[in-house]
Structures are given as structure tokens and as C-alpha cells.
Amino acid sequence: MVGLFPDFKYFLTPFVLLLVIAYRKSTAFIFLLTILVGILIVWIKQVSLENKFLSTQFDNLVEIEAVVRSDPVLRSGQVFGSNRRLDEYSLLIKLTQINDRKINLPARLKYSKQISLQMDQVISAKVRLVKTRETKVAALAVA
């Protein structure tokens, strides 16, 4: 909820903090403190995913180094009229380097060739970084 309304968190956080101070001798204190900690955790995650350096690299061809974090999933190509797009694989990676600059962000990699990849394997590739609406990754890397 806080991630959907960025201006809302500036109102909600001080309000919850005031309620925590006001109700510090009741069971509502624990509930309100939990809400406050949750807001802070979501905010920290959102700030890390909106990395300034990464946003300057969107829609550019970059060289990345990454660690594989999930097994590849085959997604069949969509059909448009009498044409069918190529099948593509998708997996989660942890970006460790972009153009010789160290970075530590989650991303999703999409590629069309069948490549045998294993968990925790370090990979290097030239990809195009794209902004994504997926909330658990910072970018989409298309090989």
C-alpha cells in the first residue's frame, strides 16, 4: 500500500509515530510499532530498487555480470495472427556488476536460446536493461 502511494507515506509515518507515543502503555503499542517497522522496511526496499545509477542505464546495451538466483522458466511465444513469437526463458538474477561498476540489485533475465544455467552460477552477458513493473526486481535484462 505504501509503495503505491509515495506521498501517502509522508503522512502515514509521522501519524503512526504519534500514535505509538500516545499509546505506549497498551497493546495497541505493539500493533502500531509493527506497522511503523513495516513501513520502514518497505521504504528501504523501494529506495534500493529505485537505484539512480541503474535508471541511467535503462534502454542501453550494457555488459553485466550476475549470479543466477532461480531456475529458468520456459514461456511459450505469443501468437499474433498467423505469426508466433519465439519461446523465451526467464529467470531471476542478482546483478553484481554493470559496465565495470559494482552493484547489488535483483533483476529478471529474459533470453531466447536454451542455455544450461544452474543456481549460484556467475554469468556475463551483453543485455539491454528495461524498466519493469515487477515489484521484486529492479530491472528487466533482455539478452
C-alpha positions as CSV (number, residue, x, y, z in Angstrom):
1,M,0.0,0.0,0.0
2,V,2.8,2.4,0.9
3,G,4.6,1.7,-2.4
4,L,1.6,2.6,-4.4
5,F,1.2,6.0,-2.8
6,P,4.6,7.6,-2.3
7,D,3.2,10.8,-0.9
8,F,0.9,8.9,1.4
9,K,3.9,7.5,3.4
10,Y,5.0,11.0,4.4
11,F,1.6,11.5,6.1
12,L,1.3,7.9,7.5
13,T,4.7,7.6,9.1
14,P,4.5,10.6,11.4
15,F,0.9,9.8,12.2
16,V,1.8,6.2,13.3
17,L,4.8,7.5,15.2
18,L,2.5,9.9,17.2
19,L,0.1,7.1,17.9
20,V,3.0,4.9,19.1
21,I,4.0,7.7,21.6
22,A,0.4,8.2,22.7
23,Y,-0.5,4.5,23.3
24,R,2.8,3.3,24.6
25,K,1.2,1.6,27.7
26,S,-1.3,-0.5,25.9
27,T,-1.4,-3.5,23.5
28,A,-2.0,-1.0,20.6
29,F,1.6,0.0,21.1
30,I,2.9,-3.3,19.7
31,F,0.5,-3.2,16.8
32,L,1.4,0.4,15.9
33,L,5.1,-0.3,16.3
34,T,4.8,-3.3,13.9
35,I,3.1,-1.0,11.3
36,L,5.9,1.5,11.7
37,V,8.6,-1.1,11.2
38,G,6.7,-2.5,8.2
39,I,6.5,1.0,6.6
40,L,10.3,1.5,7.1
41,I,11.2,-1.9,5.6
42,V,9.0,-1.3,2.5
43,W,10.5,2.2,2.1
44,I,14.1,0.8,2.4
45,K,13.4,-1.9,-0.2
46,Q,11.8,0.7,-2.5
47,V,14.7,3.1,-2.3
48,S,17.2,0.3,-3.1
49,L,15.2,-0.8,-6.2
50,E,15.0,2.8,-7.5
51,N,18.8,3.0,-7.8
52,K,19.9,6.2,-9.6
53,F,22.8,4.6,-11.5
54,L,20.5,1.8,-12.8
55,S,17.9,4.2,-14.0
56,T,20.5,6.0,-16.2
57,Q,21.3,2.6,-17.9
58,F,17.7,1.9,-19.0
59,D,17.2,1.2,-22.7
60,N,21.0,1.0,-23.2
61,L,23.1,-2.0,-24.2
62,V,25.3,-2.8,-21.2
63,E,27.6,-5.6,-20.1
64,I,26.6,-7.2,-16.9
65,E,27.9,-9.8,-14.5
66,A,25.3,-11.6,-12.4
67,V,24.6,-14.6,-10.2
68,V,21.7,-16.9,-11.1
69,R,19.1,-17.0,-8.4
70,S,16.3,-19.2,-9.8
71,D,15.8,-22.0,-12.4
72,P,14.9,-20.9,-15.9
73,V,11.2,-21.0,-16.8
74,L,10.2,-21.5,-20.4
75,R,7.4,-19.2,-21.6
76,S,5.9,-20.1,-25.0
77,G,5.7,-17.3,-27.6
78,Q,2.6,-15.4,-28.1
79,V,0.5,-15.8,-31.3
80,F,-0.2,-12.7,-33.4
81,G,-2.4,-13.5,-36.4
82,S,-0.6,-16.2,-38.3
83,N,2.8,-15.5,-36.7
84,R,4.1,-16.8,-33.4
85,R,6.9,-15.2,-31.4
86,L,9.9,-17.2,-30.3
87,D,9.8,-19.1,-27.0
88,E,11.8,-17.3,-24.3
89,Y,13.3,-18.3,-21.0
90,S,13.1,-16.2,-17.9
91,L,15.0,-16.4,-14.6
92,L,15.9,-14.2,-11.6
93,I,19.4,-12.9,-11.2
94,K,21.4,-10.8,-8.8
95,L,23.3,-8.1,-10.7
96,T,26.8,-7.8,-9.3
97,Q,28.4,-5.6,-12.0
98,I,27.2,-3.2,-14.8
99,N,29.9,-1.8,-17.1
100,D,32.7,-2.4,-14.6
101,R,30.7,-0.8,-11.8
102,K,29.9,-2.9,-8.8
103,I,26.2,-3.1,-7.9
104,N,24.0,-5.4,-5.9
105,L,20.4,-5.5,-7.2
106,P,17.9,-8.1,-8.1
107,A,16.8,-8.4,-11.8
108,R,15.0,-10.7,-14.2
109,L,16.8,-12.0,-17.3
110,K,14.9,-13.0,-20.5
111,Y,16.7,-14.8,-23.3
112,S,15.7,-17.0,-26.3
113,K,18.4,-19.6,-26.5
114,Q,18.4,-22.7,-24.4
115,I,21.4,-22.4,-22.1
116,S,22.1,-24.7,-19.2
117,L,22.2,-22.5,-16.1
118,Q,22.5,-23.6,-12.5
119,M,21.7,-21.8,-9.2
120,D,24.6,-19.6,-7.9
121,Q,26.4,-19.7,-11.3
122,V,28.1,-16.5,-12.3
123,I,27.2,-15.3,-15.8
124,S,28.4,-12.4,-18.0
125,A,26.4,-11.1,-20.9
126,K,25.6,-8.0,-23.1
127,V,22.0,-7.1,-22.4
128,R,19.5,-4.2,-22.8
129,L,18.1,-3.1,-19.4
130,V,14.4,-2.2,-19.4
131,K,12.3,-0.7,-16.6
132,T,9.8,-3.2,-15.3
133,R,6.6,-3.1,-13.3
134,E,7.5,-6.2,-11.4
135,T,8.0,-5.2,-7.8
136,K,10.6,-7.8,-6.7
137,V,13.2,-6.8,-9.2
138,A,14.9,-3.5,-10.1
139,A,15.1,-4.1,-13.9
140,L,14.5,-6.5,-16.7
141,A,17.6,-7.6,-18.7
142,V,16.9,-8.7,-22.2
143,A,19.6,-10.8,-23.9
